[in-house]
Amino acid sequence: MEELMELRSLVQQGDLRSALTLIDELEEMSKDDKINKIYSYTIILLLHLIKQSAEKRSTSSWEVSICNAVISVQRSNKRRKAGGNYLSDRELSEILEESYDRALDNARLEAFGGAYDAIALGKMVDRAEVLERAMQMLKGSL
């Protein structure tokens, strides 16, 4: 809110250069917020995909969590007025890569009743396959 008041003041003063700089900062802050939300949802998505892959099964609860995470990523990434997405497929793929280890660490607590550490659990799943499946889901291909 403070930034909007400052922007109004800059425009009223005719300082368009500073106003445009502030607009750039606001856009960056907004995108960072979107990225953080998407990152959190991808951890949930990957956590359940890792458990499915490792345990070779699924549950209704996991399916609901996967669906909710996919919908939340898609919703967070959608530009409502301008159309399109905030993040490109390449950027989404990078976020999936970044969030994988965190998801694996979380999955170790749940998969097989927490019997394996993250390294052992990681050896039970094909990382590339899990990431590809997640990306396909986010693109609406599955």
CORVENUR-V353469 format. One record per pair of residues at least 4 apart in sequence whose ideal C-beta (glycine too) atoms are under 6 Angstrom apart, sorted by the first residue. I is the first residue (numbers start at 1). J is the second residue. Records with the same first field share a line. If there is no record, write none. Layout:
I=J / J
This chain:
3=26
7=19 / 22
10=15 / 18 / 19
11=19
34=76 / 86
37=76
38=73 / 76 / 95
39=95 / 99
41=69 / 72 / 73
42=46 / 95 / 96 / 99
43=99 / 102 / 103
44=69
45=69 / 134
46=50 / 100 / 103 / 134
47=103 / 106 / 107
48=62 / 65 / 66
49=130 / 133 / 134
50=104 / 107 / 125 / 130
51=55 / 107 / 111
52=58
53=125 / 130
54=111 / 121 / 124 / 125
55=111
58=62 / 63
70=137
71=75
73=138
77=85 / 86 / 87
79=83 / 84
87=91 / 92
92=138
93=135
96=131 / 134
99=103
104=118 / 122
105=118
107=111
108=116 / 117 / 118 / 121
109=114
111=121
112=116
116=120 / 121
118=122
125=130
136=141 / 142
137=142
